[in-house]
Amino acid sequence: MDITVLGQGDSMGTPRVYCDCGVCAEARTSGINRRLRSSLWLLEDGEAPLLLDCGPDWREQMERLGVREVTQGLLTHAHFDHIGGVVDWYDACRWLERPAEVYAPREVLEELRVRFPWIGSRLRLNANDDGMAYGKWRIRPWKVNHGKNGFSYAYRFDDPKDGKAWAYCSDAINLSALEKEPLHGLDLLILGTGYVREPFPMETRSLYDMEEGLRLVQEVGAKRVLFTHLSHDVDARLDYALPAHVRLAELGMRIPV
């Protein structure tokens, strides 16, 4: 599988419109810190591409890819930074006169239907609570703690033939032992870490920071790690002395699994 990072930013992206911090200022110039809302583009031999989350930057992300049609996608949860592009996606399907398949756990789809009651006429909503297949990969969603923001879902991808496995956990904090279980035995973990060290009280937070993420990575033993869902607190120009197998996600980065 080939993974492209369509976005690696937090809910507001970087630069933030109101902000003149050094990171946002740099993102407006050379752009190493430019971050669209978090999303992935998955390519598997013999399969149509699979979108993972569809935030409000969807149109720009598709233009950057040079893609004119998206036929299928996964959703992690129904927060705006992860579903804000579904209306544009819906409209593209309407103009093309071809539907697309959307997969998510049932409670995520129910919230999507409440917000966008018309959407099912072009985006066919499919519950994947019991898992699903994408080519040779078996995809398993599981519910994770999203702190003050409630819950999200993470996805684990397993190739039973060669034993490869990777997971996407973009929005989580303070995972229980049961919630951490699918993170063990991974060749790649893509984990959301909003800040380097988040200064706010725990009861107000919704994401791991990088220091906490590193402790989680050590606990679960992932072979390779990408930190995503980064806020403007994280400056990609700096050396955070990350372990060799841990990197910050970059816009447009391609990762083979």
C-alpha positions as CSV (number, residue, x, y, z in Angstrom):
1,M,0.0,0.0,0.0
2,D,1.1,3.5,-0.8
3,I,-0.1,6.3,1.6
4,T,-0.1,10.0,0.8
5,V,-0.5,12.6,3.5
6,L,-3.2,15.0,2.2
7,G,-3.2,17.0,5.4
8,Q,-1.5,16.8,8.8
9,G,-3.0,19.8,10.6
10,D,-5.3,20.2,13.6
11,S,-8.9,21.4,13.4
12,M,-7.9,25.0,12.4
13,G,-4.9,24.1,10.1
14,T,-1.7,26.2,9.8
15,P,-1.5,29.1,9.3
16,R,-4.4,30.2,11.5
17,V,-6.1,33.2,10.0
18,Y,-5.9,35.3,13.2
19,C,-2.3,34.3,14.2
20,D,1.0,36.0,13.6
21,C,3.2,33.5,15.5
22,G,6.5,32.4,13.9
23,V,5.1,29.1,12.7
24,C,2.0,30.7,11.0
25,A,4.2,33.4,9.5
26,E,6.6,30.8,8.0
27,A,3.6,28.8,6.7
28,R,2.6,31.8,4.7
29,T,6.0,32.0,3.0
30,S,8.2,29.0,2.4
31,G,5.4,26.8,3.8
32,I,7.3,23.9,5.5
33,N,4.7,24.4,8.3
34,R,1.7,24.7,6.0
35,R,-0.9,22.2,7.2
36,L,-4.2,21.2,5.8
37,R,-6.7,19.4,7.9
38,S,-5.7,15.8,8.6
39,S,-6.5,13.2,5.8
40,L,-4.8,10.4,3.9
41,W,-5.0,9.0,0.4
42,L,-4.5,5.2,0.2
43,L,-3.5,3.3,-3.0
44,E,-3.5,-0.5,-3.2
45,D,-2.7,-2.4,-6.4
46,G,-5.8,-3.4,-8.2
47,E,-8.1,-1.2,-6.1
48,A,-9.6,2.2,-6.5
49,P,-8.0,4.8,-4.2
50,L,-9.4,5.1,-0.7
51,L,-9.8,8.5,1.0
52,L,-9.4,8.5,4.8
53,D,-11.3,11.4,6.3
54,C,-12.8,14.3,4.3
55,G,-12.2,17.6,6.0
56,P,-13.0,21.2,4.8
57,D,-9.7,21.3,2.8
58,W,-11.0,18.4,0.5
59,R,-11.2,20.5,-2.6
60,E,-7.7,21.8,-2.3
61,Q,-6.4,18.4,-1.4
62,M,-7.9,16.9,-4.6
63,E,-6.5,19.7,-6.7
64,R,-3.0,19.0,-5.3
65,L,-3.4,15.3,-6.2
66,G,-4.8,16.1,-9.6
67,V,-7.8,13.9,-8.8
68,R,-11.2,14.5,-10.4
69,E,-13.3,11.7,-8.8
70,V,-13.3,10.0,-5.4
71,T,-15.2,6.8,-5.4
72,Q,-14.7,5.6,-1.8
73,G,-13.6,6.8,1.6
74,L,-13.4,6.1,5.4
75,L,-14.4,8.4,8.2
76,T,-13.1,8.4,11.7
77,H,-15.7,10.6,13.4
78,A,-18.2,13.4,12.7
79,H,-16.2,16.5,13.8
80,F,-16.1,19.2,11.2
81,D,-12.3,19.0,10.5
82,H,-12.9,15.4,9.5
83,I,-16.2,15.6,7.6
84,G,-16.4,19.3,6.4
85,G,-15.6,18.3,2.8
86,V,-18.4,15.8,2.4
87,V,-20.7,18.4,1.0
88,D,-18.2,19.2,-1.8
89,W,-17.7,15.5,-2.3
90,Y,-21.5,15.0,-2.6
91,D,-21.7,17.9,-5.1
92,A,-18.9,16.4,-7.2
93,C,-20.8,13.1,-7.3
94,R,-24.0,14.9,-8.3
95,W,-22.3,16.6,-11.2
96,L,-20.6,13.4,-12.3
97,E,-23.9,11.5,-11.9
98,R,-22.0,8.7,-10.1
99,P,-22.3,7.8,-6.4
100,A,-19.5,7.1,-4.0
101,E,-19.2,4.8,-1.1
102,V,-18.6,6.1,2.4
103,Y,-17.6,3.7,5.2
104,A,-17.7,4.5,8.9
105,P,-19.0,3.0,12.2
106,R,-22.8,3.2,12.5
107,E,-22.9,5.9,15.1
108,V,-20.7,8.2,12.9
109,L,-23.0,7.7,10.0
110,E,-26.0,8.5,12.1
111,E,-24.5,11.8,13.1
112,L,-23.6,12.5,9.4
113,R,-27.2,11.8,8.4
114,V,-28.5,14.3,11.0
115,R,-26.2,17.0,9.8
116,F,-26.6,16.4,6.1
117,P,-30.0,14.7,5.6
118,W,-29.8,14.8,1.8
119,I,-26.3,13.3,1.5
120,G,-27.3,9.7,1.1
121,S,-28.6,10.3,-2.4
122,R,-25.1,10.6,-3.7
123,L,-22.8,9.3,-1.0
124,R,-23.9,5.8,-0.1
125,L,-23.3,5.3,3.6
126,N,-22.0,1.9,4.7
127,A,-21.5,0.8,8.4
128,N,-18.2,-0.9,8.9
129,D,-18.4,-1.7,12.7
130,D,-17.6,-5.4,11.9
131,G,-14.6,-4.5,9.7
132,M,-14.2,-4.4,6.0
133,A,-11.7,-5.4,3.3
134,Y,-9.6,-3.2,1.0
135,G,-7.7,-5.4,-1.4
136,K,-5.6,-7.8,0.7
137,W,-6.0,-5.6,3.7
138,R,-8.5,-6.2,6.5
139,I,-9.6,-3.0,8.1
140,R,-10.9,-2.9,11.7
141,P,-12.3,0.3,13.4
142,W,-12.3,0.7,17.1
143,K,-13.6,3.4,19.4
144,V,-11.1,5.6,21.2
145,N,-11.2,8.3,23.9
146,H,-11.2,11.8,22.4
147,G,-11.0,13.6,25.7
148,K,-13.3,16.6,26.1
149,N,-14.5,16.1,22.5
150,G,-16.0,12.7,23.3
151,F,-15.0,9.9,21.0
152,S,-13.3,9.1,17.7
153,Y,-12.5,5.9,15.8
154,A,-9.1,4.6,14.9
155,Y,-8.4,2.1,12.1
156,R,-6.1,-0.8,12.0
157,F,-5.1,-2.3,8.6
158,D,-3.8,-5.9,8.6
159,D,-2.4,-7.9,5.7
160,P,-2.9,-11.5,6.9
161,K,-0.7,-12.9,4.1
162,D,2.5,-11.3,5.1
163,G,1.7,-10.1,8.6
164,K,2.1,-6.4,7.9
165,A,-0.1,-4.0,10.0
166,W,-0.5,-0.3,10.4
167,A,-2.9,2.0,12.2
168,Y,-4.4,5.5,11.9
169,C,-5.3,7.1,15.3
170,S,-5.6,10.8,14.6
171,D,-7.8,12.0,17.5
172,A,-7.2,10.3,20.9
173,I,-5.9,10.9,24.4
174,N,-5.5,8.8,27.6
175,L,-6.3,5.5,25.9
176,S,-7.2,2.6,28.1
177,A,-5.3,-0.7,28.0
178,L,-8.2,-2.1,25.8
179,E,-8.1,0.9,23.5
180,K,-4.3,0.5,23.1
181,E,-4.5,-3.2,22.3
182,P,-4.8,-2.7,18.5
183,L,-1.7,-0.4,18.5
184,H,0.6,-3.3,19.3
185,G,2.5,-5.1,16.6
186,L,2.4,-2.3,14.1
187,D,4.8,-1.7,11.2
188,L,3.5,1.9,11.1
189,L,1.5,4.1,13.4
190,I,0.1,7.4,12.3
191,L,-0.8,9.2,15.6
192,G,-2.3,12.6,16.3
193,T,-0.2,14.8,18.5
194,G,-1.4,18.4,18.6
195,Y,1.3,20.1,20.7
196,V,4.9,19.5,21.6
197,R,3.9,19.8,25.3
198,E,0.3,20.9,25.7
199,P,0.0,23.4,28.6
200,F,-3.7,23.2,29.2
201,P,-5.5,21.3,32.0
202,M,-6.1,17.7,31.1
203,E,-9.9,18.1,31.4
204,T,-9.8,20.6,28.6
205,R,-7.8,18.5,26.2
206,S,-8.6,16.1,23.4
207,L,-5.3,14.9,21.9
208,Y,-2.0,13.5,22.9
209,D,0.9,15.9,22.8
210,M,4.3,14.8,21.3
211,E,5.9,14.0,24.7
212,E,2.9,11.8,25.6
213,G,2.9,10.3,22.1
214,L,6.5,9.2,22.4
215,R,5.6,7.4,25.7
216,L,2.7,5.7,23.9
217,V,4.9,4.7,21.0
218,Q,7.5,3.2,23.4
219,E,4.7,1.3,25.1
220,V,3.2,-0.2,22.0
221,G,6.5,-0.7,20.1
222,A,5.5,0.5,16.6
223,K,8.4,0.2,14.2
224,R,7.7,3.4,12.3
225,V,5.7,6.4,13.5
226,L,4.3,9.6,12.0
227,F,2.9,12.4,14.2
228,T,0.0,14.1,12.5
229,H,-2.9,16.5,13.5
230,L,-0.2,19.1,14.4
231,S,-1.1,22.5,15.6
232,H,0.8,25.8,15.1
233,D,2.7,25.0,18.3
234,V,4.8,22.5,16.3
235,D,7.6,24.1,14.2
236,A,8.9,21.7,11.5
237,R,12.1,23.7,11.2
238,L,13.2,22.7,14.7
239,D,14.9,19.5,15.8
240,Y,12.8,17.9,18.5
241,A,15.4,15.1,19.0
242,L,12.8,12.5,18.0
243,P,13.9,8.8,17.8
244,A,15.1,7.7,14.3
245,H,11.8,5.8,13.7
246,V,9.6,8.8,14.5
247,R,8.9,11.7,12.1
248,L,6.5,14.6,11.8
249,A,4.0,14.1,8.9
250,E,4.5,16.5,6.0
251,L,2.0,17.8,3.5
252,G,2.3,15.5,0.4
253,M,4.5,12.9,2.1
254,R,4.3,9.4,0.6
255,I,4.8,6.4,2.8
256,P,4.9,2.8,1.5
257,V,3.7,0.0,3.7
